[in-house]
């Protein structure tokens, strides 16, 4: 039994995912007494490295790095804690149905695109410059607390109007054409935007893939352009828009965060699932674990999906009516199907033969040759439960990190779209996931004929498994769809955009808050700033 000193704290963080750890580290650095409760046996949430087959380790859920914010890396001293991130030798590799390929990366993209269209190669510079100008402004906005739009009177809205003015000043850096582009990217479709720039399918597929990652929609669905934009916020080692690998897997990030937390005095308990929040006199004052232990704190911070927080950990009578209604309509379900595969050898692609390690093996390998293919995959999933010709991105991290597999062998992450979060006609994922996994293996084998025979073992995670294992409601990697009605001041709802929850004493720090999902640490960073501002104002 833990002592009373362990069970009482200034701040109690629920969930030791990367945002929970980030928030805890900032709070502890400011002198607060902080405790963290984690339901799994390890810290990290979905950013973990685990053995999934004897001798083979991998980032079993979140699997690649770009969005982790440099400020979080610096403030949490993650490099000193051993975190090292390496870039891919090539960004993306896309085999085409006609036996050709597109290999995208620094210094090679224009020449590769010119194989399909010289006009597209010439337009790459304009496309990239526009997207980067907008991404640079949005990188700054991601670190701001959104204006908290409410239905209260004008006097209480003055501070929020000032916040809006600061936002407007940042957006004013964009000229009129770029502001129009920003509007298009927030509200329009990625497919329409890319069709307006390019004529050849391969470059549109490589760029458009980001619009359906974690997004159960067609690339031609309204709002998909913002999801594309969300994925270009990041950087690796100072290079904007790059993607990389955390040496040791994604768990290396959260393990480094946990070491910083512990150095700052944070107490972390694993195997400590929270059963319910304690609410007294309309205020959240702590939590009760599954073992029946009470942990009390003046500040309770949730790293959970907002729906899971309000529907699973709080009594309906404790949740205000508008919040209950919003959570009933909070859209979750990113259609992601995740596999980890142990390989005897590297895939030998028909379009670029060779089983020896080459730059294309280090890339994000996209098996979806056109936007039309991606759209049909979505339609298929809506009617059948999963796409008969699925979208697969394969990353082989052992090509840059040989600690993950035995010598000469490899591990592959298969991040697959589109699969329905809930199957139609009463079907259950536990009855169908192995057949769908076979389909994913066959999809890769169609491009690399040796792949099926090279598979030594596999771990299969359906959308339901992602929910049960990692708490990703509906398998949603973003803790809620990145749609216009669930962004910025509306994330998770109007009145809670400033990381304050539905009741006094409750705060939110997870991906269901601004700026959304991905392993960025930004929600945890921003939430800690707001918590500390309230803490300083609180009468002693």
C-alpha positions as CSV (number, residue, x, y, z in Angstrom):
1,X,0.0,0.0,0.0
2,X,1.4,3.4,-1.0
3,X,1.8,6.0,1.7
4,X,-0.5,9.0,2.1
5,X,2.4,11.2,0.9
6,X,2.5,9.2,-2.3
7,X,-1.3,9.4,-2.8
8,X,-1.6,13.2,-2.2
9,X,-0.1,15.6,-4.6
10,X,-0.4,19.1,-6.1
11,X,-1.1,17.6,-9.5
12,X,-2.2,14.2,-10.6
13,X,-1.8,13.3,-14.2
14,X,-3.9,10.4,-15.6
15,X,-2.0,8.6,-18.4
16,X,1.7,8.3,-18.9
17,X,1.6,8.8,-22.7
18,X,4.0,11.3,-24.1
19,X,1.7,14.3,-23.5
20,X,1.1,13.3,-19.9
21,X,4.8,12.9,-19.3
22,X,5.5,16.2,-21.0
23,X,2.9,18.0,-18.8
24,X,4.2,16.3,-15.6
25,X,7.8,17.3,-16.4
26,X,6.9,21.0,-16.9
27,X,4.8,21.1,-13.7
28,X,7.5,19.5,-11.6
29,X,10.1,21.9,-13.0
30,X,7.9,24.7,-11.6
31,X,8.1,23.2,-8.2
32,X,4.8,21.2,-8.0
33,X,4.5,17.9,-6.4
34,X,3.3,15.7,-9.3
35,X,2.1,12.1,-9.5
36,X,1.3,10.1,-12.7
37,X,-1.0,7.1,-12.9
38,X,-0.6,4.7,-15.9
39,X,-2.9,1.7,-16.6
40,X,-0.4,-0.3,-18.6
41,X,2.8,-2.0,-17.3
42,X,5.0,0.5,-19.1
43,X,5.0,4.3,-19.6
44,X,4.6,5.7,-23.1
45,X,1.0,5.2,-24.1
46,X,1.1,4.5,-27.9
47,X,4.7,5.6,-28.1
48,X,6.4,2.4,-26.9
49,X,9.0,-0.1,-28.0
50,X,8.1,-3.7,-27.2
51,X,9.2,-7.2,-28.2
52,X,6.5,-8.6,-30.5
53,X,8.3,-11.8,-31.7
54,X,11.3,-13.5,-30.1
55,X,14.4,-11.4,-30.8
56,X,12.5,-8.7,-32.6
57,X,11.5,-5.3,-31.1
58,X,9.6,-2.5,-32.7
59,X,7.6,0.7,-32.1
60,X,4.4,-1.3,-31.9
61,X,1.9,1.6,-32.3
62,X,3.2,5.1,-33.1
63,X,6.2,4.4,-35.4
64,X,7.9,7.5,-36.8
65,X,9.1,10.9,-35.7
66,X,8.6,14.4,-37.1
67,X,6.1,16.3,-35.0
68,X,8.0,16.1,-31.7
69,X,8.5,19.8,-31.0
70,X,12.1,21.0,-30.7
71,X,11.1,23.2,-27.7
72,X,9.9,20.0,-25.9
73,X,13.1,18.2,-26.7
74,X,15.1,21.1,-25.3
75,X,13.0,21.8,-22.2
76,X,12.9,18.2,-21.2
77,X,16.6,17.7,-22.0
78,X,15.8,14.6,-24.0
79,X,19.1,14.5,-25.8
80,X,21.0,14.3,-22.5
81,X,18.6,11.5,-21.5
82,X,19.8,9.5,-24.5
83,X,17.3,10.4,-27.2
84,X,18.8,10.3,-30.7
85,X,16.7,10.8,-33.9
86,X,18.1,9.9,-37.3
87,X,16.6,10.9,-40.7
88,X,15.6,8.6,-43.4
89,X,17.9,8.4,-46.4
90,X,14.9,8.9,-48.6
91,X,11.6,10.4,-47.6
92,X,9.1,8.2,-49.5
93,X,9.1,5.4,-52.0
94,X,6.1,4.6,-54.1
95,X,5.9,1.7,-56.5
96,X,3.5,2.3,-59.4
97,X,1.1,-0.2,-61.1
98,X,3.0,0.0,-64.4
99,X,6.3,-1.3,-62.8
100,X,7.9,2.1,-62.3
101,X,8.6,3.9,-59.0
102,X,8.9,7.3,-57.4
103,X,11.6,7.9,-54.8
104,X,11.2,11.2,-53.0
105,X,14.0,12.8,-50.9
106,X,16.3,15.7,-50.7
107,X,18.2,16.3,-53.9
108,X,16.3,13.7,-55.9
109,X,12.6,14.6,-55.9
110,X,12.4,16.8,-59.0
111,X,14.3,14.4,-61.2
112,X,12.2,11.5,-60.0
113,X,8.9,13.4,-60.6
114,X,10.2,14.4,-64.1
115,X,10.1,10.8,-65.1
116,X,6.3,11.1,-65.0
117,X,5.8,14.8,-65.8
118,X,8.3,17.6,-66.4
119,X,5.6,20.2,-65.7
120,X,5.0,18.6,-62.3
121,X,8.7,18.7,-61.6
122,X,8.7,22.4,-62.3
123,X,5.7,23.1,-60.1
124,X,7.3,21.3,-57.0
125,X,9.1,24.5,-55.9
126,X,5.9,26.6,-55.9
127,X,3.9,23.9,-54.1
128,X,6.6,23.4,-51.4
129,X,7.1,27.2,-50.9
130,X,3.4,27.8,-50.3
131,X,3.0,24.9,-48.0
132,X,6.0,25.8,-45.9
133,X,5.0,29.4,-45.6
134,X,1.7,28.3,-44.1
135,X,3.2,25.6,-42.0
136,X,5.7,28.1,-40.5
137,X,2.8,30.3,-39.2
138,X,0.9,27.2,-38.0
139,X,3.9,26.0,-36.1
140,X,3.8,29.1,-34.0
141,X,0.0,28.9,-33.6
142,X,0.4,25.4,-32.3
143,X,2.2,26.7,-29.2
144,X,-0.6,29.3,-28.5
145,X,-3.6,28.7,-26.4
146,X,-6.6,29.1,-28.7
147,X,-9.2,31.8,-28.0
148,X,-11.8,30.3,-25.6
149,X,-15.0,31.2,-27.5
150,X,-18.0,31.0,-25.2
151,X,-21.5,32.2,-24.9
152,X,-20.8,34.6,-22.1
153,X,-21.0,38.4,-22.2
154,X,-18.6,40.7,-24.0
155,X,-16.7,41.7,-20.9
156,X,-15.5,38.2,-20.2
157,X,-14.6,37.8,-23.9
158,X,-12.1,40.7,-23.9
159,X,-9.1,38.6,-23.0
160,X,-10.1,36.1,-25.7
161,X,-10.4,38.9,-28.3
162,X,-6.9,40.0,-27.4
163,X,-5.8,36.4,-28.0
164,X,-7.6,36.4,-31.3
165,X,-5.7,39.6,-32.2
166,X,-2.4,37.9,-31.6
167,X,-3.5,35.1,-33.8
168,X,-4.5,37.6,-36.5
169,X,-1.1,39.2,-36.4
170,X,0.6,35.9,-37.0
171,X,-1.8,35.2,-39.9
172,X,-1.2,38.7,-41.4
173,X,2.3,37.6,-42.3
174,X,0.7,35.6,-45.1
175,X,-0.1,37.6,-48.3
176,X,-3.6,37.4,-49.8
177,X,-2.9,34.4,-52.1
178,X,-1.4,32.5,-49.1
179,X,-4.4,33.4,-46.9
180,X,-6.7,32.0,-49.6
181,X,-4.5,28.9,-49.7
182,X,-4.8,28.6,-45.9
183,X,-8.6,28.7,-46.2
184,X,-8.5,26.0,-48.9
185,X,-6.3,23.8,-46.8
186,X,-8.5,24.2,-43.7
187,X,-11.8,23.6,-45.4
188,X,-11.1,21.9,-48.7
189,X,-10.0,18.5,-49.9
190,X,-6.4,17.4,-50.4
191,X,-7.4,15.7,-53.7
192,X,-8.8,18.9,-55.2
193,X,-5.8,21.0,-54.0
194,X,-3.3,18.5,-55.5
195,X,-5.2,18.1,-58.7
196,X,-4.9,21.9,-59.1
197,X,-1.2,21.7,-58.9
198,X,-0.1,18.4,-60.5
199,X,-1.1,16.1,-63.4
200,X,0.7,12.8,-62.6
201,X,-0.6,10.3,-60.2
202,X,2.6,9.3,-58.3
203,X,3.4,12.7,-56.9
204,X,-0.2,13.3,-56.0
205,X,-0.3,9.9,-54.2
206,X,2.9,10.5,-52.2
207,X,1.8,14.0,-51.1
208,X,-1.9,13.0,-50.7
209,X,-1.2,10.0,-48.5
210,X,-0.7,12.4,-45.5
211,X,-4.3,13.5,-45.9
212,X,-5.7,10.1,-45.1
213,X,-3.2,9.0,-42.3
214,X,-5.4,8.5,-39.3
215,X,-8.3,10.0,-41.1
216,X,-11.2,7.8,-42.1
217,X,-12.1,9.7,-45.2
218,X,-11.4,10.0,-48.9
219,X,-8.6,12.3,-50.0
220,X,-11.4,14.2,-51.8
221,X,-13.4,14.7,-48.6
222,X,-13.8,18.2,-47.3
223,X,-11.2,18.8,-44.6
224,X,-8.7,16.3,-45.8
225,X,-6.4,19.1,-46.9
226,X,-6.0,20.2,-43.3
227,X,-4.9,16.7,-42.3
228,X,-2.3,16.9,-45.0
229,X,-1.1,20.2,-43.6
230,X,-1.1,18.8,-40.0
231,X,1.6,16.3,-41.1
232,X,4.0,18.9,-42.5
233,X,4.3,20.9,-39.2
234,X,7.2,18.8,-38.1
235,X,11.0,18.7,-38.4
236,X,13.9,16.4,-37.6
237,X,17.2,17.8,-36.3
238,X,16.3,21.2,-37.6
239,X,15.2,20.1,-41.0
240,X,11.6,21.2,-41.7
241,X,9.1,18.6,-42.9
242,X,11.6,15.7,-42.5
243,X,10.7,12.4,-40.9
244,X,13.0,10.2,-38.9
245,X,13.5,7.3,-36.5
246,X,14.1,7.4,-32.8
247,X,17.0,5.1,-32.1
248,X,15.6,2.3,-30.0
249,X,12.1,3.0,-31.3
250,X,9.4,5.3,-30.1
251,X,9.7,4.1,-26.6
252,X,13.1,5.8,-26.5
253,X,11.2,9.1,-26.5
254,X,8.9,8.4,-23.7
255,X,11.5,6.6,-21.6
256,X,13.7,9.7,-21.9
257,X,10.7,11.8,-20.8
258,X,10.1,9.5,-17.9
259,X,13.7,9.8,-16.8
260,X,13.4,13.6,-16.8
261,X,10.2,13.4,-14.8
262,X,11.8,11.2,-12.2
263,X,14.8,13.6,-12.0
264,X,12.4,16.4,-11.3
265,X,10.7,14.4,-8.5
266,X,7.6,13.1,-10.4
267,X,6.2,9.8,-9.1
268,X,5.0,7.4,-11.8
269,X,2.9,4.4,-11.0
270,X,2.3,1.8,-13.7
271,X,-0.3,-1.0,-13.6
272,X,-2.5,1.7,-12.0
273,X,-5.6,2.1,-14.1
274,X,-8.0,4.8,-13.0
275,X,-11.5,3.7,-12.4
276,X,-13.2,7.0,-11.8
277,X,-12.5,10.6,-10.9
278,X,-13.3,11.9,-7.5
279,X,-15.8,14.8,-7.6
280,X,-16.7,16.7,-4.4
281,X,-18.9,19.8,-4.3
282,X,-18.7,20.2,-8.1
283,X,-14.9,20.1,-8.1
284,X,-12.5,17.3,-9.3
285,X,-10.3,16.4,-6.4
286,X,-8.6,13.2,-7.4
287,X,-9.0,9.7,-8.8
288,X,-9.7,6.2,-7.7
289,X,-7.7,3.3,-9.2
290,X,-8.9,-0.1,-10.1
291,X,-7.3,-1.4,-6.9
292,X,-9.5,1.0,-4.9
293,X,-6.7,3.4,-4.0
294,X,-7.6,7.1,-3.7
295,X,-5.2,9.7,-5.1
296,X,-6.1,13.3,-4.2
297,X,-4.8,16.4,-5.8
298,X,-5.7,20.1,-6.2
299,X,-5.1,19.7,-9.9
300,X,-6.1,16.6,-12.0
301,X,-4.9,16.4,-15.6
302,X,-6.3,14.0,-18.1
303,X,-4.2,12.7,-21.0
304,X,-7.2,10.6,-22.2
305,X,-9.4,10.9,-25.3
306,X,-12.0,13.5,-24.1
307,X,-14.8,11.0,-24.8
308,X,-13.1,8.3,-22.6
309,X,-12.6,10.9,-19.9
310,X,-16.2,12.2,-19.7
311,X,-18.0,9.0,-20.5
312,X,-15.9,6.3,-18.8
313,X,-14.3,8.0,-15.8
314,X,-17.0,10.4,-14.7
315,X,-20.6,9.8,-13.5
316,X,-23.1,11.3,-16.0
317,X,-24.5,13.4,-13.1
318,X,-21.1,15.0,-12.7
319,X,-20.7,16.0,-16.3
320,X,-22.6,19.1,-17.5
321,X,-25.3,18.4,-20.1
322,X,-23.6,20.3,-23.0
323,X,-20.4,18.3,-22.4
324,X,-22.3,15.0,-22.4
325,X,-24.0,16.0,-25.7
326,X,-20.7,17.1,-27.3
327,X,-19.0,13.8,-26.3
328,X,-21.8,11.8,-27.8
329,X,-21.0,13.4,-31.1
330,X,-17.2,13.6,-30.7
331,X,-16.0,11.8,-33.8
332,X,-13.4,9.2,-33.2
333,X,-12.2,6.4,-35.4
334,X,-9.2,6.8,-37.7
335,X,-9.5,3.5,-39.6
336,X,-6.0,2.4,-38.8
337,X,-4.9,-1.2,-38.8
338,X,-1.4,-1.7,-37.4
339,X,1.0,-4.6,-37.9
340,X,4.5,-5.4,-36.8
341,X,6.3,-7.9,-38.9
342,X,9.6,-9.9,-38.3
343,X,11.4,-10.4,-41.5
344,X,14.1,-12.9,-42.6
345,X,15.2,-10.5,-45.3
346,X,14.4,-7.1,-46.9
347,X,11.6,-6.9,-49.4
348,X,12.8,-7.2,-53.0
349,X,10.6,-4.9,-55.1
350,X,9.9,-5.7,-58.7
351,X,10.2,-2.1,-59.7
352,X,13.5,-1.6,-57.9
353,X,15.1,-5.0,-57.3
354,X,17.5,-5.9,-54.6
355,X,17.5,-7.5,-51.2
356,X,20.6,-5.6,-50.0
357,X,19.8,-2.4,-48.0
358,X,19.3,0.6,-50.2
359,X,17.9,4.1,-49.7
360,X,14.3,3.1,-50.7
361,X,14.3,0.5,-47.9
362,X,14.8,3.3,-45.3
363,X,11.9,5.4,-46.7
364,X,8.2,5.5,-45.9
365,X,7.1,2.9,-48.5
366,X,3.6,3.9,-49.8
367,X,1.5,1.2,-51.4
368,X,-1.3,3.2,-52.9
369,X,-0.5,4.3,-56.4
370,X,-3.1,7.1,-56.8
371,X,-5.6,9.3,-55.1
372,X,-8.4,7.4,-56.9
373,X,-7.0,4.2,-55.3
374,X,-7.2,5.8,-51.9
375,X,-10.7,7.0,-52.5
376,X,-11.9,3.6,-53.5
377,X,-10.3,2.1,-50.4
378,X,-12.4,4.4,-48.3
379,X,-15.6,3.5,-50.2
380,X,-14.8,-0.2,-49.8
381,X,-14.2,0.2,-46.1
382,X,-17.5,2.0,-45.6
383,X,-19.5,-0.7,-47.3
384,X,-17.5,-3.8,-46.5
385,X,-15.6,-3.0,-43.3
386,X,-12.1,-3.0,-44.9
387,X,-10.7,-2.1,-48.3
388,X,-10.2,-5.0,-50.6
389,X,-7.2,-3.1,-52.1
390,X,-5.9,-1.5,-48.9
391,X,-3.6,1.4,-48.4
392,X,-0.3,0.3,-46.7
393,X,2.6,2.4,-45.5
394,X,5.6,0.2,-44.6
395,X,8.6,1.5,-42.6
396,X,11.6,-0.8,-42.0
397,X,13.3,0.9,-39.0
398,X,16.0,-1.8,-38.7
399,X,17.6,-0.4,-41.8
400,X,18.8,2.5,-39.7
401,X,18.7,0.9,-36.2
402,X,20.1,-2.6,-36.1
403,X,19.3,-3.0,-32.4
404,X,15.7,-3.9,-33.3
405,X,16.4,-7.3,-35.0
406,X,18.9,-10.1,-35.1
407,X,21.9,-9.7,-37.5
408,X,20.8,-9.8,-41.1
409,X,17.1,-9.7,-40.2
410,X,14.6,-6.9,-40.0
411,X,11.4,-5.5,-38.5
412,X,8.7,-3.7,-40.5
413,X,5.9,-1.5,-39.4
414,X,2.8,-1.7,-41.5
415,X,0.4,1.2,-41.0
416,X,-2.7,0.3,-42.9
417,X,-5.7,2.3,-44.0
418,X,-8.8,2.0,-44.5
419,X,-10.5,-0.3,-42.0
420,X,-13.8,0.6,-40.3
421,X,-13.5,1.3,-36.6
422,X,-16.7,-0.7,-36.1
423,X,-17.5,-3.4,-38.6
424,X,-20.9,-3.5,-40.3
425,X,-23.6,-6.1,-40.1
426,X,-22.7,-7.2,-36.5
427,X,-19.2,-8.5,-37.5
428,X,-16.5,-8.4,-34.9
429,X,-12.9,-7.5,-35.4
430,X,-11.7,-10.5,-33.3
431,X,-13.2,-12.8,-35.9
432,X,-11.7,-11.0,-39.0
433,X,-8.4,-9.4,-38.1
434,X,-6.2,-12.3,-39.1
435,X,-7.9,-12.5,-42.6
436,X,-7.4,-8.7,-43.0
437,X,-3.8,-9.1,-41.9
438,X,-3.3,-11.8,-44.6
439,X,-4.6,-9.2,-47.1
440,X,-2.1,-6.6,-45.9
441,X,0.7,-9.1,-46.4
442,X,-0.5,-10.0,-49.8
443,X,-0.8,-6.3,-50.7
444,X,2.9,-5.9,-50.0
445,X,3.8,-9.2,-51.7
446,X,2.2,-7.9,-54.9
447,X,5.0,-5.3,-55.1
448,X,7.8,-7.4,-53.4
449,X,7.3,-11.1,-54.3
450,X,9.6,-12.4,-51.6
451,X,7.7,-10.6,-48.8
452,X,5.3,-13.3,-47.7
453,X,8.0,-16.0,-47.5
454,X,10.2,-13.6,-45.5
455,X,7.7,-13.2,-42.7
456,X,8.9,-14.9,-39.6
457,X,6.2,-13.6,-37.2
458,X,3.7,-10.8,-36.9
459,X,1.7,-8.8,-34.4
460,X,-1.8,-7.7,-35.6
461,X,-3.6,-4.7,-34.1
462,X,-7.1,-4.0,-35.4
463,X,-8.8,-0.7,-34.5
464,X,-10.4,-2.5,-31.6
465,X,-7.0,-3.8,-30.4
466,X,-5.6,-0.3,-30.6
467,X,-8.5,0.8,-28.3
468,X,-8.2,-2.0,-25.9
469,X,-4.4,-1.9,-25.7
470,X,-3.5,1.7,-25.9
471,X,-6.8,3.5,-25.1
472,X,-7.2,4.9,-28.6
473,X,-11.0,5.2,-28.7
474,X,-12.2,3.7,-32.0
475,X,-8.5,3.1,-32.9
476,X,-8.2,6.9,-33.3
477,X,-4.6,7.9,-33.3
478,X,-5.5,11.6,-32.9
479,X,-8.0,11.3,-30.0
480,X,-10.7,12.8,-32.2
481,X,-11.0,13.6,-35.9
482,X,-9.0,16.6,-37.2
483,X,-12.0,18.3,-38.8
484,X,-12.9,22.0,-38.8
485,X,-15.6,21.5,-36.1
486,X,-13.0,19.7,-33.8
487,X,-10.0,22.0,-34.2
488,X,-8.6,25.1,-32.5
489,X,-11.2,26.7,-30.2
490,X,-13.6,23.8,-30.8
491,X,-11.1,21.1,-29.6
492,X,-12.5,19.4,-27.7
493,X,-15.4,21.9,-27.5
494,X,-16.2,25.6,-27.2
495,X,-15.4,26.7,-23.7
496,X,-12.7,24.1,-23.1
497,X,-10.1,25.2,-25.7
498,X,-7.8,26.5,-23.0
499,X,-7.0,23.1,-21.6
500,X,-9.5,23.5,-18.7
501,X,-12.0,20.7,-18.3
502,X,-15.7,20.7,-17.6
503,X,-15.3,21.1,-13.8
504,X,-13.0,23.2,-11.6
505,X,-9.8,21.3,-10.8
506,X,-9.8,19.3,-14.1
507,X,-7.5,20.0,-17.0
508,X,-6.9,18.3,-20.3
509,X,-3.4,17.7,-21.8
510,X,-4.0,15.0,-24.5
511,X,-4.2,14.9,-28.2
512,X,-7.9,15.7,-28.0
513,X,-6.8,19.3,-27.3
514,X,-5.2,21.9,-29.6
515,X,-3.3,21.3,-31.8
516,X,-4.3,17.6,-32.1
517,X,-2.6,14.3,-32.5
518,X,0.8,13.0,-33.3
519,X,3.8,12.5,-31.1
520,X,4.5,16.2,-30.6
521,X,4.3,17.0,-26.9
522,X,2.6,20.3,-27.7
523,X,-0.7,19.6,-25.9
524,X,1.2,18.6,-22.8
525,X,3.4,21.7,-23.1
526,X,0.5,24.1,-23.6
527,X,-1.6,22.5,-20.8
528,X,1.2,22.9,-18.3
529,X,1.5,26.6,-19.1
530,X,-2.2,27.2,-18.5
531,X,-2.2,25.1,-15.3
532,X,0.8,27.0,-13.9
533,X,-0.9,30.3,-14.8
534,X,-3.9,29.3,-12.7
535,X,-1.7,27.9,-9.9
536,X,0.1,31.3,-9.6
537,X,-3.2,33.1,-9.4
538,X,-4.6,30.8,-6.7
539,X,-4.8,32.4,-3.2
540,X,-2.3,30.9,-0.8
